Amino acid sequence: MTVPTIALPDGTPMPVLGVGTWGYAEQPARRRDEIDSLRAALDAGLTMIDTAEMYADGGAEELVGEALAGRRDEAFLVDKVLPSDASRHGTVEACDRALRRLRTDRIDLYLLHWRGRYPLAETVEAFVELRDAGKIRAWGVSNLDVDDLAELDEVPSGDQVATDQILYNLVRRGPEWDLLPWAERRGLPLMAYSPVEQGRLLDEPALREVAERHGATPAQIAVAWVLDHPGVSAIPKTATPARMAENRAALDVALTGDDRAVLDAAFPPPDRKRRLEIL
Ligand code: NDP
């Protein structure tokens, strides 16, 4: 199966499944595996790569640039600006630095990593300038809850936001209370980070039970569960090349009503508003 896409608000197709890079470029001994993992991702058709200037202080961006050498056109690159850099000029400068480290002339989707001290209007103005200059194709946000998103909608060009990247998985179901319905009404795609809860989910008995039914692994079920929600993409991270193919095969898992019931019993949906959690 080719990786399905979600249309961003401007119509650009964005893959529903990609890969994360938090933790990359921190241990020299793992560098080879990390580069091989990203190349294995591209080979498997997982072309969406998520990184951030924060990860290894720019080191992850550099590693992504190295892995993508000669293959840039295959990838859909997602990058994030730190809130401390997200002033009107700081955002543009951070993007220029990122482009150099990534060895490319454009970022497909550039996100504000989380909300900081600079007004959203300033960051959005910079994003629009970057898009007009062709340095980014689209822009979005991360870790913004409904009230922040509503505020963003009110700033000039704020309604052009292409995604909100949020913590969402079986043990972080808070966004189902209001954020998922809000985004669906608004036509805003969401991107789920830490879909396997950084590995902590994988020994959960309910997940194992559903995995056995499908001849799948718990990681595949955890990712398939996130992707079962319309308009939601996921970016599991692995630095193990073999796991790239495993995680990609999560796309082949079709959860049944019974599976959902088992998972709902073990990981109940929210019964009240919870503030959006952050990792
Ligand atoms: P994930 O839920 O993706 O979990 C990653 C961990 O799970 C790693 O230790 C990895 O191990 C392990 N793992 C992955 N696949 C498998 C598998 N098939 N079997 C067994 N273990 C597996 O957590 P992350 O926090 O990394 O989230 C994903 C990405 O989301 C990040 O890398 C980052 O790009 C982004 N993110 C964004 C945030 C934001 O604020 N916007 C915050 C947090 C993450 P190994 O590598 O050894 O294979």
Boltz pocket constraint, residues with backbone or C-beta under 6 A from the ligand:
constraints:
  - pocket:
      binder: B
      contacts: [[A, 19], [A, 20], [A, 21], [A, 22], [A, 23], [A, 50], [A, 51], [A, 113], [A, 142], [A, 143], [A, 165], [A, 166], [A, 192], [A, 193], [A, 194], [A, 195], [A, 196], [A, 197], [A, 198], [A, 199], [A, 202], [A, 217], [A, 219], [A, 220], [A, 235], [A, 236], [A, 237], [A, 238], [A, 239], [A, 240], [A, 243], [A, 246], [A, 247], [A, 279]]
      max_distance: 6.0
